[in-house]
Amino acid sequence: MKATARAFAIQGLVKYHGLRDPRLRLPYHDSISVCMRALPTITTVEMDAYYARDEVNINGRIPSRRELDRVEVVLDTLRHMAAKRVYGRVVSRNPEVDGKGLGFSASGFAALGLAAATALGLDPGTKRLSEIVRLGAGSASRSLVGGFSIWYASRKRHSYAEQVAKPDSVKLRTIIAPVKSALKTDTAHKDSVSSPMFKARLRYVSAQVSKMKRAIAKGDVPRIGAIAEEDTLNLHAVTMTGPAGIILITPVSLAILHEVRRLREEDDVPAWFSLDTGPSVFINTLPGSVEKVKRAVGKLTKELILSAPGGAAEILDEHLF
Amino acid sequence: MKATARAFAIQGLVKYHGLRDPRLRLPYHDSISVCMRALPTITTVEMDAYYARDEVNINGRIPSRRELDRVEVVLDTLRHMAAKRVYGRVVSRNPEVDGKGLGFSASGFAALGLAAATALGLDPGTKRLSEIVRLGAGSASRSLVGGFSIWYASRKRHSYAEQVAKPDSVKLRTIIAPVKSALKTDTAHKDSVSSPMFKARLRYVSAQVSKMKRAIAKGDVPRIGAIAEEDTLNLHAVTMTGPAGIILITPVSLAILHEVRRLREEDDVPAWFSLDTGPSVFINTLPGSVEKVKRAVGKLTKELILSAPGGAAEILDEHLF
């Protein structure tokens, strides 16, 4: 059977950092994100006895051994659940944006999980499926459920995500500035756990999760933006104090951060920056300020993508092959 | 009487951060720095009954009220010690470099203290004088004693500096890239104490001080450079996680950091970056690699200053007025 799913990449709001169990991708703490409607991943999966092994193509290329291993973990789990020994063809496509830290591993594995489950005739339910896609990429659990969502580190011995607010319940607009980088997200996650600041982050972050949940419930964009900006600096502080001293931001992203601050402090524009584990910048703002932000930040970088919050992963009728 | 002193600005190696007592400038932890021979401050002080009040001129301008208050604390302490109620004229001059975070408040107060003490006919001794200049700027205690020096947070209830190695005992060369900024160092010191990472820094930093002392004793430049670079990221991590989320580096300084890393990792050049509480960059290297570093970093910024370690503050024969 063949099925196609679409999921949206995520912007971490209270970002997850470090894995307590890297194999099962169990995080140290809860985290919150919002899906980005402008960043969809579409994935088609065909499961058929015709295939002698899984054939995977992501954005027109064969993935690396490491990427393939992550795909296999999700497919094997679903095959095991369906009790079917069948291989398949996977074709996945992201929008053509050249940036690192845009959350596409989240949307990629969310779309993969939903498409593969459907192709295998399974309906494990959102909660169970969010646990399965988590095995490929932690944030995929949140991308799957969509909107504003929380990923629980551990709840009754399960680690899964739950939507806390619908995508259009908050008047959030995000201007995304993709920035390139050769760094691997996984390296930063591994390294930062050994930072002398890591335990301080764990203590700090649980309070931030509660604050963010309240801000989202109220639809308070300025508060959401401010907490996400603070969490960004906290996350990057931990990353750069790990043994490898990883500096994820580049001069271009730093110029954008300073400009967002200047806009807010001097021009009174409601805008807050947010970066995941990478140099690409998300600028959170209100619908009425989108043009001002785009004009100012457009002087520093060519490519800007405007996004509203996006919904849950869903099945599409048209296939990629 | 009139006296002129010269002191060298410092590069923090294990940097001090935050003040346990801001009025007495008592730090939370020991810190280590090295004087920069290429960054001298010269200060002439004349104490004479002729003056109805202190007349202070720094780099050709009258200082702000806040700066003047800091000068007065040092002068008043020395006047009290000398039991002389006399005012004076103070003229101080730094080299013409336009950068923030170059350690000139250290050399400024070290030169001021030595010149003023001499003008008042005092000889309080280096240890006592380093405590006095500390009241103007914490790092002045280290600038006064010169070379590679440690500033004790508290030793038998005194907070002063001591030279741990002579300037030419270590084959260190530093290429200094001045970068401008409007931020006040004091703001960063105040803010960072409230960072959720601050306590983690305190635990971390004492081990770093011991490591740095050993590296200096061995004249091990690569080790000195590596510890200073790690401490830089730790310091900036704390600053950016304070309530104001202060980002001290600018796009130019960040481009230099990435280039130094690239030089080291790809071209095998022994070079390590170090920043104090500001965006200006110190690049520590060995004499044989100075030209390579200058050539690479010279593509990113116009002004580069080469420095060897500098000595203690000393009295000069020629006056500024």
HADDOCK unambig.tbl for C-alpha pairs under 7 A between the chains (distance, minus, plus):
assign (segid A and resid 196 and name CA) (segid B and resid 200 and name CA) 6.24 0.50 0.50
assign (segid A and resid 196 and name CA) (segid B and resid 204 and name CA) 6.65 0.50 0.50
assign (segid A and resid 197 and name CA) (segid B and resid 197 and name CA) 5.92 0.50 0.50
assign (segid A and resid 197 and name CA) (segid B and resid 200 and name CA) 5.71 0.50 0.50
assign (segid A and resid 200 and name CA) (segid B and resid 196 and name CA) 6.26 0.50 0.50
assign (segid A and resid 200 and name CA) (segid B and resid 197 and name CA) 5.72 0.50 0.50
assign (segid A and resid 200 and name CA) (segid B and resid 200 and name CA) 6.71 0.50 0.50
assign (segid A and resid 204 and name CA) (segid B and resid 196 and name CA) 6.67 0.50 0.50
assign (segid A and resid 230 and name CA) (segid B and resid 245 and name CA) 6.92 0.50 0.50
assign (segid A and resid 233 and name CA) (segid B and resid 240 and name CA) 6.09 0.50 0.50
assign (segid A and resid 233 and name CA) (segid B and resid 241 and name CA) 6.01 0.50 0.50
assign (segid A and resid 234 and name CA) (segid B and resid 241 and name CA) 5.53 0.50 0.50
assign (segid A and resid 237 and name CA) (segid B and resid 237 and name CA) 4.25 0.50 0.50
assign (segid A and resid 240 and name CA) (segid B and resid 233 and name CA) 6.07 0.50 0.50
assign (segid A and resid 241 and name CA) (segid B and resid 233 and name CA) 6.01 0.50 0.50
assign (segid A and resid 241 and name CA) (segid B and resid 234 and name CA) 5.53 0.50 0.50
assign (segid A and resid 245 and name CA) (segid B and resid 230 and name CA) 6.90 0.50 0.50
assign (segid A and resid 250 and name CA) (segid B and resid 254 and name CA) 6.94 0.50 0.50
assign (segid A and resid 251 and name CA) (segid B and resid 251 and name CA) 4.32 0.50 0.50
assign (segid A and resid 251 and name CA) (segid B and resid 252 and name CA) 6.89 0.50 0.50
assign (segid A and resid 251 and name CA) (segid B and resid 254 and name CA) 5.71 0.50 0.50
assign (segid A and resid 251 and name CA) (segid B and resid 255 and name CA) 5.68 0.50 0.50
assign (segid A and resid 252 and name CA) (segid B and resid 251 and name CA) 6.88 0.50 0.50
assign (segid A and resid 254 and name CA) (segid B and resid 250 and name CA) 6.94 0.50 0.50
assign (segid A and resid 254 and name CA) (segid B and resid 251 and name CA) 5.70 0.50 0.50
assign (segid A and resid 255 and name CA) (segid B and resid 251 and name CA) 5.67 0.50 0.50
